[in-house]
Amino acid sequence: MFRVTISGKFGELDEAGRAAVLGAADLAFTEAGTFSHDAGLTAFTFRCQVPAGPDDGEPEAVAAAVAALDAYAVPYRVLRVAATDMRDIKVRRR
């Protein structure tokens, strides 16, 4: 499982695009992806959780997250992308 965060700027949003972004506003990581954004809907952070197979790496996870972002059909420009492989996270139990 990967958690991918894409930071960027929106292009010119029409009413349908504004509604799509506002409808997906949340701070959680989901497979469909969620947005957090500024008040003017100019800058955003898109969070997406991507299932990973044993041979999947960061490039495949980023590509899947960009595809999930593209599914919202809003114009955007990517500024930063960060991916975390949750398989590498170690949990310390007390």
MDTraj code that builds the backbone (N, CA, C; nanometers):
import mdtraj as md
import numpy as np

residues = "MET PHE ARG VAL THR ILE SER GLY LYS PHE GLY GLU LEU ASP GLU ALA GLY ARG ALA ALA VAL LEU GLY ALA ALA ASP LEU ALA PHE THR GLU ALA GLY THR PHE SER HIS ASP ALA GLY LEU THR ALA PHE THR PHE ARG CYS GLN VAL PRO ALA GLY PRO ASP ASP GLY GLU PRO GLU ALA VAL ALA ALA ALA VAL ALA ALA LEU ASP ALA TYR ALA VAL PRO TYR ARG VAL LEU ARG VAL ALA ALA THR ASP MET ARG ASP ILE LYS VAL ARG ARG ARG".split()
xyz = np.array([
    [0.0848, -0.1171, 0.0000],
    [0.0000, 0.0000, 0.0000],
    [0.0895, 0.1236, 0.0000],
    [0.0601, 0.2163, -0.0895],
    [0.1297, 0.3440, -0.0937],
    [0.0330, 0.4556, -0.0573],
    [0.0834, 0.5582, 0.0063],
    [0.0092, 0.6814, 0.0275],
    [0.0825, 0.7892, -0.0501],
    [0.0112, 0.8476, -0.1462],
    [0.0711, 0.9468, -0.2352],
    [0.0054, 1.0817, -0.2100],
    [0.0880, 1.1850, -0.1964],
    [0.0403, 1.3213, -0.1778],
    [0.0894, 1.4046, -0.2954],
    [-0.0046, 1.4686, -0.3647],
    [0.0276, 1.5548, -0.4779],
    [-0.0128, 1.6968, -0.4411],
    [0.0827, 1.7882, -0.4455],
    [0.0541, 1.9301, -0.4215],
    [0.0583, 2.0010, -0.5558],
    [-0.0355, 2.0931, -0.5756],
    [-0.0384, 2.1622, -0.7031],
    [-0.1255, 2.2851, -0.7013],
    [-0.1484, 2.3365, -0.8207],
    [-0.2346, 2.4527, -0.8396],
    [-0.3403, 2.4172, -0.9420],
    [-0.4618, 2.4624, -0.9161],
    [-0.5706, 2.4422, -1.0110],
    [-0.5577, 2.5413, -1.1252],
    [-0.6061, 2.5005, -1.2416],
    [-0.6241, 2.5926, -1.3527],
    [-0.7599, 2.6591, -1.3361],
    [-0.8145, 2.7085, -1.4449],
    [-0.9469, 2.7718, -1.4428],
    [-1.0534, 2.6642, -1.4178],
    [-1.1206, 2.6716, -1.3024],
    [-1.2238, 2.5730, -1.2686],
    [-1.3610, 2.6235, -1.3113],
    [-1.4367, 2.5374, -1.3812],
    [-1.5759, 2.5710, -1.4100],
    [-1.6609, 2.5256, -1.2921],
    [-1.7899, 2.5447, -1.3006],
    [-1.8784, 2.5092, -1.1882],
    [-1.8736, 2.3598, -1.1572],
    [-1.8674, 2.2755, -1.2605],
    [-1.8606, 2.1303, -1.2382],
    [-1.7293, 2.0932, -1.1692],
    [-1.6198, 2.1566, -1.2091],
    [-1.4912, 2.1312, -1.1458],
    [-1.4893, 2.1755, -1.0010],
    [-1.5465, 2.2926, -0.9730],
    [-1.5546, 2.3409, -0.8347],
    [-1.6361, 2.2444, -0.7497],
    [-1.7478, 2.1964, -0.8046],
    [-1.8331, 2.1032, -0.7310],
    [-1.7593, 1.9714, -0.7049],
    [-1.6830, 1.9240, -0.8034],
    [-1.6087, 1.7986, -0.7864],
    [-1.5034, 1.8117, -0.6761],
    [-1.4324, 1.9234, -0.6759],
    [-1.3284, 1.9455, -0.5751],
    [-1.3906, 1.9606, -0.4364],
    [-1.4949, 2.0404, -0.4267],
    [-1.5596, 2.0608, -0.2967],
    [-1.6228, 1.9325, -0.2445],
    [-1.6720, 1.8481, -0.3340],
    [-1.7325, 1.7212, -0.2934],
    [-1.6310, 1.6192, -0.2453],
    [-1.5057, 1.6354, -0.2863],
    [-1.4008, 1.5404, -0.2474],
    [-1.3077, 1.5994, -0.1424],
    [-1.3507, 1.7038, -0.0744],
    [-1.2661, 1.7683, 0.0260],
    [-1.2669, 1.6870, 0.1553],
    [-1.1486, 1.6459, 0.1972],
    [-1.1313, 1.5678, 0.3195],
    [-0.9815, 1.5611, 0.3479],
    [-0.9446, 1.5126, 0.4627],
    [-0.8032, 1.4976, 0.4952],
    [-0.7587, 1.3524, 0.4940],
    [-0.8488, 1.2604, 0.4651],
    [-0.8178, 1.1177, 0.4685],
    [-0.7506, 1.0725, 0.3385],
    [-0.6786, 0.9626, 0.3457],
    [-0.6260, 0.8966, 0.2269],
    [-0.7286, 0.7934, 0.1822],
    [-0.7785, 0.8045, 0.0593],
    [-0.8715, 0.7066, 0.0036],
    [-0.8220, 0.6653, -0.1346],
    [-0.8757, 0.5557, -0.1878],
    [-0.8347, 0.5122, -0.3204],
    [-0.8831, 0.6065, -0.4294],
    [-0.9971, 0.6718, -0.4097],
    [-1.0463, 0.7690, -0.5077],
    [-0.9720, 0.9013, -0.4955],
    [-0.9137, 0.9268, -0.3787],
    [-0.8402, 1.0498, -0.3550],
    [-0.9276, 1.1588, -0.2960],
    [-0.8672, 1.2432, -0.2150],
    [-0.9381, 1.3552, -0.1537],
    [-0.8543, 1.4819, -0.1675],
    [-0.9219, 1.5957, -0.1626],
    [-0.8566, 1.7259, -0.1754],
    [-0.8606, 1.8022, -0.0448],
    [-0.7564, 1.8769, -0.0167],
    [-0.7620, 1.9901, 0.0746],
    [-0.7148, 2.1070, -0.0118],
    [-0.7688, 2.2256, 0.0131],
    [-0.7417, 2.3375, -0.0763],
    [-0.7520, 2.4691, -0.0014],
    [-0.7033, 2.5720, -0.0649],
    [-0.7154, 2.7048, -0.0057],
    [-0.8561, 2.7591, -0.0315],
    [-0.8870, 2.8710, 0.0298],
    [-1.0223, 2.9269, 0.0211],
    [-1.0603, 2.9675, -0.1215],
    [-0.9652, 3.0089, -0.2008],
    [-0.9951, 3.0533, -0.3368],
    [-0.9895, 2.9427, -0.4405],
    [-0.9707, 2.8202, -0.3982],
    [-0.9570, 2.7047, -0.4876],
    [-0.8490, 2.7272, -0.5930],
    [-0.7326, 2.7748, -0.5477],
    [-0.6211, 2.7910, -0.6404],
    [-0.5125, 2.6864, -0.6149],
    [-0.4812, 2.6593, -0.4898],
    [-0.3795, 2.5598, -0.4540],
    [-0.4480, 2.4405, -0.3873],
    [-0.3887, 2.3224, -0.4045],
    [-0.4502, 2.2024, -0.3471],
    [-0.3452, 2.1022, -0.3028],
    [-0.3891, 2.0110, -0.2179],
    [-0.3161, 1.8894, -0.1843],
    [-0.4122, 1.7744, -0.2091],
    [-0.3689, 1.6781, -0.2886],
    [-0.4499, 1.5620, -0.3225],
    [-0.3871, 1.4417, -0.2548],
    [-0.4666, 1.3698, -0.1755],
    [-0.4177, 1.2518, -0.1042],
    [-0.4841, 1.1276, -0.1618],
    [-0.4020, 1.0275, -0.1927],
    [-0.4545, 0.9058, -0.2543],
    [-0.3834, 0.7844, -0.1946],
    [-0.4597, 0.6812, -0.1690],
    [-0.4056, 0.5540, -0.1199],
    [-0.4087, 0.4554, -0.2354],
    [-0.2955, 0.3950, -0.2666],
    [-0.2826, 0.3080, -0.3828],
    [-0.2434, 0.1680, -0.3369],
    [-0.3250, 0.0661, -0.3690],
    [-0.2865, -0.0718, -0.3359],
    [-0.1589, -0.1091, -0.4119],
    [-0.0750, -0.1892, -0.3506],
    [0.0518, -0.2260, -0.4129],
    [0.0697, -0.3767, -0.4117],
    [0.1109, -0.4283, -0.5256],
    [0.1464, -0.5686, -0.5348],
    [0.2907, -0.5871, -0.4900],
    [0.3376, -0.7105, -0.4840],
    [0.4730, -0.7356, -0.4340],
    [0.5820, -0.6719, -0.5202],
    [0.5561, -0.6519, -0.6492],
    [0.6579, -0.5956, -0.7385],
    [0.6343, -0.4486, -0.7706],
    [0.5290, -0.3876, -0.7143],
    [0.4983, -0.2479, -0.7432],
    [0.5908, -0.1567, -0.6649],
    [0.6302, -0.0481, -0.7302],
    [0.7176, 0.0492, -0.6666],
    [0.6568, 0.1880, -0.6713],
    [0.7373, 0.2851, -0.6342],
    [0.6910, 0.4236, -0.6284],
    [0.6435, 0.4768, -0.7644],
    [0.7117, 0.4481, -0.8759],
    [0.6634, 0.5015, -1.0045],
    [0.5216, 0.4551, -1.0391],
    [0.4911, 0.3292, -1.0107],
    [0.3564, 0.2782, -1.0388],
    [0.2533, 0.3431, -0.9465],
    [0.2898, 0.3644, -0.8222],
    [0.1988, 0.4272, -0.7266],
    [0.1697, 0.5716, -0.7657],
    [0.2725, 0.6443, -0.8057],
    [0.2532, 0.7834, -0.8478],
    [0.1662, 0.7890, -0.9730],
    [0.1898, 0.6988, -1.0673],
    [0.1087, 0.6952, -1.1893],
    [-0.0380, 0.6669, -1.1564],
    [-0.0636, 0.5764, -1.0632],
    [-0.2016, 0.5462, -1.0230],
    [-0.2660, 0.6659, -0.9532],
    [-0.1898, 0.7371, -0.8714],
    [-0.2435, 0.8551, -0.8022],
    [-0.2746, 0.9667, -0.9015],
    [-0.1888, 0.9859, -1.0008],
    [-0.2144, 1.0874, -1.1037],
    [-0.3380, 1.0487, -1.1847],
    [-0.3562, 0.9201, -1.2108],
    [-0.4766, 0.8744, -1.2812],
    [-0.6018, 0.9026, -1.1979],
    [-0.5940, 0.8837, -1.0658],
    [-0.7073, 0.9144, -0.9778],
    [-0.7353, 1.0642, -0.9789],
    [-0.6307, 1.1464, -0.9806],
    [-0.6480, 1.2922, -0.9883],
    [-0.7097, 1.3308, -1.1230],
    [-0.6647, 1.2683, -1.2306],
    [-0.7199, 1.2952, -1.3632],
    [-0.8678, 1.2601, -1.3722],
    [-0.9123, 1.1622, -1.2940],
    [-1.0529, 1.1205, -1.2972],
    [-1.1467, 1.2332, -1.2538],
    [-1.0965, 1.3303, -1.1799],
    [-1.1805, 1.4443, -1.1390],
    [-1.1995, 1.5447, -1.2521],
    [-1.1241, 1.5312, -1.3596],
    [-1.1378, 1.6141, -1.4796],
    [-1.1320, 1.7630, -1.4489],
    [-1.0368, 1.8022, -1.3653],
    [-1.0150, 1.9441, -1.3363],
    [-0.8747, 1.9812, -1.3848],
    [-0.8581, 2.1034, -1.4353],
    [-0.7246, 2.1439, -1.4795],
    [-0.6334, 2.1685, -1.3596],
    [-0.5097, 2.1214, -1.3690],
    [-0.4167, 2.1362, -1.2580],
    [-0.2740, 2.1389, -1.3082],
    [-0.1847, 2.1834, -1.2216],
    [-0.0411, 2.1798, -1.2449],
    [0.0216, 2.1216, -1.1189],
    [0.1010, 2.0172, -1.1343],
    [0.1655, 1.9513, -1.0208],
    [0.2900, 2.0299, -0.9796],
    [0.3016, 2.0551, -0.8491],
    [0.4200, 2.1218, -0.7951],
    [0.5121, 2.0230, -0.7245],
    [0.4523, 1.9295, -0.6476],
    [0.5301, 1.8309, -0.5704],
    [0.4532, 1.6996, -0.5615],
    [0.5288, 1.5918, -0.5561],
    [0.4700, 1.4589, -0.5345],
    [0.5543, 1.3876, -0.4295],
    [0.4866, 1.3267, -0.3328],
    [0.5547, 1.2467, -0.2314],
    [0.4800, 1.1147, -0.2158],
    [0.5538, 1.0060, -0.2128],
    [0.4934, 0.8736, -0.1971],
    [0.5582, 0.8031, -0.0793],
    [0.4746, 0.7394, 0.0028],
    [0.5227, 0.6622, 0.1170],
    [0.4785, 0.5179, 0.0996],
    [0.5736, 0.4270, 0.1019],
    [0.5444, 0.2844, 0.0932],
    [0.5101, 0.2362, 0.2335],
    [0.3847, 0.2074, 0.2571],
    [0.3391, 0.1685, 0.3901],
    [0.3943, 0.0315, 0.4312],
    [0.4445, -0.0457, 0.3354],
    [0.5053, -0.1752, 0.3678],
    [0.6359, -0.1566, 0.4440],
    [0.6959, -0.0374, 0.4318],
    [0.8226, -0.0093, 0.4990],
    [0.8048, 0.0494, 0.6387],
    [0.6818, 0.0801, 0.6762],
    [0.6558, 0.1409, 0.8063],
    [0.6593, 0.0324, 0.9130],
    [0.7397, 0.0548, 1.0142],
    [0.7505, -0.0400, 1.1251],
    [0.6658, 0.0103, 1.2427],
    [0.5886, -0.0777, 1.2993],
    [0.5039, -0.0433, 1.4143],
    [0.5694, -0.0990, 1.5399],
    [0.5917, -0.0108, 1.6341],
    [0.6491, -0.0534, 1.7621],
    [0.5369, -0.0778, 1.8611],
    [0.5289, -0.1956, 1.9074],
    [0.4268, -0.2310, 2.0055],
    [0.4864, -0.2213, 2.1449],
    [0.4086, -0.1759, 2.2397],
    [0.4575, -0.1635, 2.3779],
    [0.4421, -0.2923, 2.4525],
])
top = md.Topology()
chain = top.add_chain()
for i, resn in enumerate(residues, 1):
    res = top.add_residue(resn, chain, resSeq=i)
    for name in ("N", "CA", "C"):
        top.add_atom(name, md.element.get_by_symbol(name[0]), res)
traj = md.Trajectory(xyz[None], top)
